[in-house]
Amino acid sequence: MVRDQERVAAYVLDIVQNGHVLLQHDVHGNVASKPPIFNWLAALTSALGGGVSRVSLGLPSALACLGGMLLLLRLAARYFGQGAALWVVPLFAFSTLGLRQVFLVRSDAVFAFFTCLTAVAVWRAWQRGGGWIWVGLAGGAAAMTKGPHGVLFAMAGLAAVWWERRSGHPLPLRGRVWPAVVTFLAIPLCWVFGAWLEGGKPVLDKLFLDELVGHALGVRQGEPSAPGHKFGHPWAWFFTRMAPVSLVAVLGIWRTAKHPATGEAERRFERFLTCWLLGGLLVLSLQSTVRFIHLLPMMPPAALLASREVAAWLHRTTPHRTFGIAWATTATALGFSFVYLHVLDAKNPEVAVSERVRQAADDIARRYDVRRLEFVDAPVALQVHLNVFRPVLDPEAAKARLAGRAPVLLAILAESGHATVDAPQVYGRYPLNDRSELRIVGNAPTPPADPR
């Protein structure tokens, strides 16, 4: 776990350890920065698995990826044929961005799945002239996972309505949309109201001022920046992080524009996917805060468009040979995935530190009474791996504990040999990198005994 995955894991621990289902906090007492669906799902898998672990935390993302693959299989087979269905899953999964979403301890993969469901509901409502309530339900789930912008990504596909009208094949929007709007708004607002009753004004400040307004205007965490100042970043990540699927998808977009399908359903679907993909990238480009992982909701339309292109390239190939090519490609991609995740990614300094924290936690659990252990500025991941949730002590409180007569056991971080708290006894040292080490300290000659 690197970067803000530790914080998300702390939210899950807050549910499992403290029963804070409606509103979660991190170990510093800060209100959760995102809606809670991912936290709820991870808490459920942790409860079923006997405790919080790396597997239970990543399982919701893995299940979301599996659900997305099954949905794409169905869509590809229905609108582009069995040949496209054969390729859509490898194209969806095997890119640096696609690999990142599996077992991610963040809400992005689950958010991308609900965004995909919302887009499919929008597509069906347009084609059938009704069923907009499903858009509200799926969009509400996406909003409860990460925020309301998932609906913007999905609704971008409706630019195909204008495209169809311009080409002389109009299919206007029909049906009652207001139930979808009411449902979409009611789901997250009911949770916000409940969270406000429990947490008060800090909840609204965090969710609306810091997250929505702060992200929109670029003033979050004191770093002002105009919306759209990173306009080119999502497009660059699309061609790099999402390769090779993005490169093939571009050919699919070109085919859609220059040589649209003759079948009515396929033509409308390819145009819907193109608008979903390009419109989603445009929405991301206008945001003031964007990371490459935010491109995950654009993976489904890119994979679908790319799968049709690959199937078209191989349409003259016999089924037996096509399956052979698919298996060979998948095997090669799996080999690349292993090298990327276990060799290249393992050299990332943050990943290396995360692994050393896990190893330290294993040793600490064997050597010390974890029930007595308190935390000052140790990595949050240490608490996650120890399966505990305890608010951190500020340095002054830690010094007071060390000065007392009662035995104390603390986990602290030392940078360049200097710790924020000077302890009479250092029981254990765990180097994390060249500059920092984790220390287990106390005020007694020996660590407090473990009664077990």
PyMOL commands that set and color helices and strands:
alter all, ss='L'
color gray80, all
select helices_A, chain A and resi 5-18+37-49+54-79+82-93+96-101+108-128+133-143+149-166+178-199+201-217+220-222+232-240+245-258+264-285+292-313+319-347+349-367+370-372+380-386+395-403
alter helices_A, ss='H'
color red, helices_A
select strands_A, chain A and resi 373-375+409-415+418-419+425-431+436-442
alter strands_A, ss='S'
color yellow, strands_A
deselect
rebuild
show_as cartoon
